[in-house]
Amino acid sequence: MATLSVVDYIVICVLMVISSGIGIYYWLTGNRQKSTEEYFVANKSMRVVPVAIGLMVSYLSAVSLLGVSSENYIHGTQYAVIIFSYGIATPFVAYFYLPVFFKLNATSVFEYLQKRFGTTTRVIASFAFLLQLLLYTGVVLYAPALALEATTGISMSVSVISLGLVCTFYSTIGGIKAVLITDVFQSLLMLIAVIMVIATAAVDTGSLARIWQIAREGSRLEFNNISLDPTVRHTWWSLTIGGFFTYLSLYSVNQVQVQRMLTLRNVKAAQHALWWSWPMASIMSLTLSFTGLAIYAKYHNCDPLKEGKISSYDQLMPLYVMDMLSNYPGVPGLFIAGIFSAGLSTISATVNSLAAVILEDYIKPLWRIRKKELSATTSIIISKLLAVAVGGACLAVAFLAQYLGGLLQLIRQY
């Protein structure tokens, strides 16, 4: 098995240093996080483009990079139809849900439930969200560690701890501004990683058209399955209807995404960010789907799982990069940095959002029972301690994820 070179490790370390540096920068500048409004919603001072990119990269995590490519490699392209559900759901989110949260002017989305149905409903829904997101983030943290283990043989424990600590560090000290700006940097690395796979496959096979032809010959091209059979893996109905409600739950009422949109000055700016994130997420999803075909073009006559080179199809993409590019120092490291970036962007948003939910839904109400209000300084200190605690919890869940199934299917369970 090919391994990473010293140059590759340097590239990966540069990613970690830059991400941490962004956190330090936003800790030392601006209003220096003197209030939770600055820490959690950036005083509504963010611009449309970084928020749109943040919405996209938090949805397309490291699980997507590894799982979607293996999905298309094994089962074909029918899964790509899910992008149509994005377009159907976007106007619902933009014009029915977003105005409600901007009018509410609250950091936690669950405050709406309290106003509508009472405190008990808010607490139950908030707790369910905390549990679900914690489980999801643990898997997302495990995914890039899996990629590194598949290509270098380095202990997964070292990978998980390194990623978790770096992510928790810059999320904790930098707040939501650091999270969003690192998203922009990390999205570029994600794109480079994906393009790298497609470009090398095109060179190896002769052209993009040849990749498409090999996929057709291998019965991997499928876009028109309209079966009503619920046992069929993917059909237009399951992908558009199921995808619609999945997208709706992720963008309309999910604390992570709503909180990002609340960093903008008004609802109109948030709607613009949401509309921009739709084509970006769709293009990235289609590109990821094509990476599965690109990898299939390489291994269609010698399946690496059947040959014992890998233990899971989720390791296909890093295996492919090492097989094709290990002779070029620094290039595999750039790919691994892209995988790490996908994980970091999702985890950092989770750390910040869960800290906000715990503070707003549990700690502040308990403080009010004592007929007291938290000071701004105390709120910031508690928020950062919560971020550290959430990061530690994500690390713990990540160590359990290795005993579970395939990444893409696993994520659907959450």
C-alpha positions in Angstrom: 0.0 0.0 0.0 1.3 3.4 -1.0 1.9 5.9 1.8 2.0 9.7 2.1 5.4 11.5 1.8 6.8 14.2 4.1 5.5 16.8 1.6 2.0 15.4 1.9 2.1 15.7 5.7 3.3 19.3 5.4 0.3 20.1 3.1 -2.1 18.6 5.7 -0.4 20.5 8.5 -0.7 23.7 6.6 -4.5 23.2 6.4 -4.6 22.7 10.1 -2.5 25.8 10.8 -4.5 28.0 8.4 -7.8 26.9 10.0 -6.5 27.5 13.5 -5.0 30.9 12.4 -8.4 32.1 11.1 -9.9 31.2 14.6 -7.1 33.2 16.3 -7.6 36.2 14.0 -11.3 36.5 14.8 -10.6 36.0 18.4 -8.2 39.0 18.4 -10.1 41.4 16.1 -13.5 43.0 15.7 -15.6 43.3 18.9 -13.5 40.4 20.4 -16.6 38.4 21.2 -18.0 40.6 24.0 -21.5 39.2 23.5 -23.2 36.0 22.5 -24.7 37.9 19.6 -21.2 38.4 18.2 -20.1 34.8 19.1 -23.1 33.0 17.7 -24.6 35.2 14.9 -21.7 37.7 14.2 -23.9 40.7 15.1 -25.6 40.0 11.7 -22.6 41.4 9.9 -21.7 38.6 7.5 -21.9 38.8 3.7 -24.0 36.7 1.4 -21.2 34.8 -0.4 -19.4 33.2 2.6 -22.8 32.3 4.2 -23.9 30.6 0.9 -20.7 28.7 0.7 -21.1 27.7 4.4 -24.6 26.4 3.8 -23.3 24.3 1.0 -20.2 22.8 2.7 -21.9 21.9 5.9 -24.5 19.9 3.9 -21.8 18.2 1.8 -19.6 16.8 4.5 -16.7 14.3 4.3 -19.4 11.6 4.4 -20.7 13.0 1.1 -17.2 13.0 -0.5 -16.6 9.4 0.4 -20.2 8.0 0.4 -21.6 9.6 -2.8 -18.7 8.5 -4.9 -18.9 4.9 -3.6 -22.7 5.0 -4.1 -22.4 5.8 -7.8 -19.5 3.3 -8.2 -21.6 0.4 -6.8 -25.2 1.3 -7.7 -25.0 3.8 -10.6 -26.2 7.4 -11.1 -29.8 7.2 -10.1 -28.9 8.9 -6.8 -27.9 12.1 -8.7 -31.7 12.7 -9.2 -31.8 14.0 -5.7 -30.6 17.4 -6.8 -34.1 18.2 -8.2 -35.5 18.0 -4.7 -33.1 20.8 -3.7 -34.7 23.1 -6.2 -38.2 22.2 -5.1 -37.5 22.8 -1.4 -35.5 26.0 -1.7 -38.5 28.4 -2.2 -40.3 26.8 0.7 -37.4 27.5 3.0 -36.8 31.0 1.7 -40.3 32.3 1.8 -42.2 30.3 4.4 -39.6 29.5 7.1 -36.8 32.1 7.0 -39.1 35.1 7.6 -40.4 33.4 10.8 -37.0 33.1 12.4 -35.9 36.6 11.4 -39.1 38.0 12.9 -38.5 35.9 16.0 -35.0 37.3 16.3 -33.7 34.5 18.5 -30.5 32.6 18.5 -32.1 29.2 19.1 -34.7 28.0 16.6 -36.4 26.1 19.4 -37.6 29.3 20.9 -40.4 29.3 18.3 -41.7 26.0 19.7 -41.9 27.5 23.2 -43.9 30.5 21.9 -46.2 28.2 20.0 -46.5 25.1 22.1 -44.8 25.7 25.5 -41.6 25.0 27.3 -42.0 21.2 27.4 -42.1 21.0 23.6 -39.1 23.2 23.3 -37.0 21.1 25.6 -38.0 17.8 24.1 -37.3 19.0 20.5 -34.1 20.6 21.6 -32.8 17.4 23.3 -33.7 15.3 20.3 -31.7 17.7 18.1 -28.7 17.6 20.4 -28.7 13.8 20.4 -29.1 13.5 16.6 -26.5 16.1 15.7 -24.0 14.7 18.1 -24.3 11.2 16.6 -24.1 12.7 13.1 -21.0 14.7 13.8 -19.2 11.8 15.4 -19.6 9.9 12.1 -18.5 13.0 10.1 -15.4 13.2 12.2 -14.7 9.5 11.7 -15.0 9.7 7.9 -11.8 11.7 7.1 -10.0 9.6 9.7 -11.0 6.6 7.7 -9.6 8.2 4.5 -6.3 8.8 6.2 -6.1 5.3 7.6 -6.9 3.7 4.2 -4.0 5.6 2.5 -1.3 5.8 5.2 -1.9 3.2 7.8 -1.8 5.8 10.6 -3.9 5.0 13.6 -7.5 6.2 13.2 -7.3 7.4 16.9 -4.5 9.8 16.0 -6.5 11.2 13.1 -9.7 11.6 15.0 -8.0 13.3 17.9 -6.0 15.7 15.7 -9.0 16.7 13.6 -11.3 17.0 16.7 -8.8 19.2 18.6 -8.1 21.5 15.7 -11.7 21.9 14.9 -12.8 22.5 18.5 -9.9 25.0 18.9 -10.8 27.4 16.1 -14.5 27.0 16.6 -14.2 27.8 20.3 -12.0 30.8 20.1 -13.2 32.3 16.8 -17.0 31.9 17.0 -19.3 31.8 14.0 -17.2 34.2 12.0 -14.2 31.8 12.1 -16.5 28.9 11.2 -17.9 30.7 8.1 -14.6 32.0 6.9 -12.8 28.7 7.3 -15.7 27.2 5.3 -14.7 29.4 2.3 -11.1 28.2 2.5 -12.1 24.6 3.1 -14.6 24.5 0.2 -11.8 25.3 -2.2 -9.8 22.3 -1.0 -12.9 20.1 -1.2 -13.3 21.2 -4.9 -9.7 20.6 -5.6 -9.9 17.1 -4.2 -13.0 16.2 -6.3 -11.6 17.7 -9.5 -8.3 15.9 -8.9 -10.1 12.5 -9.1 -12.0 13.4 -12.3 -9.0 14.9 -14.0 -6.7 12.0 -13.4 -9.4 9.5 -14.6 -9.9 11.5 -17.8 -6.1 11.4 -18.5 -5.9 7.7 -17.6 -8.9 6.7 -19.8 -8.3 9.2 -22.6 -11.3 11.6 -22.0 -14.4 12.3 -20.0 -16.4 10.7 -22.8 -14.6 7.5 -22.3 -15.4 7.5 -18.5 -19.1 7.9 -19.5 -18.8 5.1 -22.0 -17.3 2.7 -19.5 -20.0 3.5 -17.0 -22.6 2.8 -19.7 -21.1 -0.5 -20.6 -21.1 -1.4 -16.9 -24.8 -0.5 -16.5 -23.9 2.4 -14.1 -26.0 5.0 -16.0 -29.5 5.2 -14.7 -31.7 8.3 -14.4 -35.2 7.2 -15.2 -36.2 4.7 -12.6 -39.9 5.6 -11.8 -40.8 2.3 -10.1 -43.4 2.5 -7.3 -41.8 -0.5 -5.6 -40.7 0.8 -2.1 -38.0 -1.9 -1.9 -36.1 -0.5 -4.9 -33.0 1.3 -3.7 -33.4 4.6 -5.5 -36.3 5.9 -7.7 -37.5 9.3 -8.8 -40.2 9.2 -6.1 -38.0 8.3 -3.2 -35.3 10.8 -4.2 -37.5 13.7 -5.0 -40.1 13.3 -2.2 -37.7 12.0 0.4 -35.0 14.4 -0.7 -37.5 17.3 -0.5 -38.3 16.6 3.2 -34.6 15.9 4.0 -33.6 19.2 2.5 -36.5 20.9 4.2 -35.5 19.6 7.6 -31.8 20.6 7.0 -32.3 24.1 5.8 -35.7 25.3 7.2 -35.6 24.3 10.9 -32.1 22.9 11.5 -30.2 25.1 14.0 -26.9 24.7 12.1 -28.2 26.2 8.9 -30.7 28.7 10.3 -28.0 30.1 12.6 -25.7 30.7 9.6 -28.5 32.5 7.8 -29.2 34.6 10.9 -25.7 36.0 10.6 -26.9 38.2 7.7 -28.4 41.6 8.2 -32.0 40.8 7.1 -34.2 38.1 5.6 -33.7 39.3 2.0 -29.9 38.7 2.3 -30.5 35.3 3.8 -32.8 34.4 0.9 -30.1 35.4 -1.5 -27.6 33.2 0.3 -30.0 30.3 0.2 -30.7 30.7 -3.5 -26.9 30.8 -4.2 -26.3 27.7 -2.1 -28.7 25.7 -4.1 -26.8 25.6 -7.5 -23.5 25.3 -5.6 -24.8 22.2 -3.7 -26.3 20.8 -6.9 -23.1 21.2 -8.9 -21.0 19.7 -6.1 -23.4 16.7 -5.8 -23.3 16.0 -9.5 -19.5 16.4 -9.5 -19.3 13.9 -6.6 -21.5 11.5 -8.5 -19.2 11.7 -11.5 -16.2 10.9 -9.3 -17.9 7.5 -8.7 -17.9 6.9 -12.4 -14.3 8.1 -12.7 -13.2 5.6 -10.1 -15.3 2.9 -11.7 -13.5 3.5 -15.0 -10.3 2.6 -13.2 -11.4 -0.4 -11.2 -14.3 -1.9 -13.3 -12.2 -4.9 -14.2 -10.4 -5.4 -10.9 -12.7 -4.5 -8.0 -10.4 -3.5 -5.1 -12.9 -4.8 -2.4 -13.0 -8.3 -4.0 -9.3 -8.3 -4.3 -8.8 -7.4 -0.7 -7.2 -4.0 -1.2 -9.8 -2.3 0.9 -12.3 -3.4 3.5 -15.1 -1.0 2.6 -16.2 0.8 -0.6 -16.0 4.0 1.4 -12.2 3.7 1.0 -12.4 3.8 -2.8 -11.6 7.4 -3.3 -8.5 7.7 -1.2 -7.3 4.3 -2.6 -7.7 5.7 -6.1 -5.7 8.8 -5.3 -2.9 6.8 -3.8 -2.8 4.4 -6.8 -2.8 7.2 -9.3 -0.9 10.0 -7.7 1.4 8.7 -4.9 4.4 9.3 -7.2 3.7 13.1 -7.0 4.7 14.3 -3.6 2.2 16.8 -2.1 -0.7 15.9 -4.4 -2.1 13.1 -2.3 -1.7 15.4 0.7 -3.8 18.0 -1.1 -6.5 15.4 -1.6 -6.5 14.3 2.0 -6.6 18.0 3.0 -9.8 18.3 0.9 -11.3 15.3 2.7 -10.3 16.8 6.1 -11.8 20.2 5.1 -15.1 18.6 4.4 -15.1 17.1 7.9 -13.9 20.2 9.6 -16.5 22.5 8.1 -19.3 20.3 9.3 -17.9 19.7 12.8 -17.1 23.3 13.4 -20.6 24.4 12.6 -21.9 21.7 14.9 -19.7 22.8 17.8 -20.9 26.4 17.6 -24.6 25.5 17.1 -24.8 23.0 19.9 -23.2 25.4 22.3 -25.8 28.0 21.3 -28.7 25.6 21.8 -27.5 24.4 25.2 -26.9 28.0 26.4 -30.3 29.4 25.1 -32.5 26.4 25.8 -31.2 25.1 29.0 -28.7 27.3 30.9 -30.4 30.7 30.5 -33.9 29.4 31.4 -32.4 27.8 34.5 -30.7 31.1 35.4 -34.1 32.9 35.0 -35.7 30.5 37.4 -33.3 32.0 40.0 -34.6 35.4 38.8 -31.2 36.3 37.5 -29.8 37.2 34.1 -26.5 36.0 32.8 -24.1 38.8 32.1 -22.5 39.1 28.7 -19.1 38.1 30.0 -20.4 35.1 31.9 -22.4 34.1 28.8 -19.3 34.1 26.6 -17.3 32.1 29.1 -20.0 29.5 29.4 -20.4 29.4 25.6 -16.8 28.6 25.0 -16.8 26.0 27.8 -19.8 24.4 26.1 -18.0 24.4 22.7 -15.1 22.6 24.2 -17.4 20.0 25.9 -19.3 19.5 22.6 -16.0 18.9 20.7 -15.0 16.3 23.3 -18.4 14.6 23.0 -18.0 14.5 19.2 -14.6 12.8 19.7 -16.1 10.1 21.8 -18.9 9.4 19.3 -16.3 9.2 16.5 -14.5 6.4 18.2 -17.8 4.4 18.2 -18.5 5.1 14.5 -15.9 2.6 13.3 -18.2 -0.3 14.4 -21.1 0.9 12.2 -21.9 0.3 8.6 -21.4 2.2 5.3 -21.0 5.9 5.6 -23.8 7.2 3.3 -26.3 4.7 4.5 -25.3 5.3 8.1 -25.9 9.0 7.8 -29.4 8.4 6.5 -30.2 6.8 9.8 -29.5 10.2 11.5 
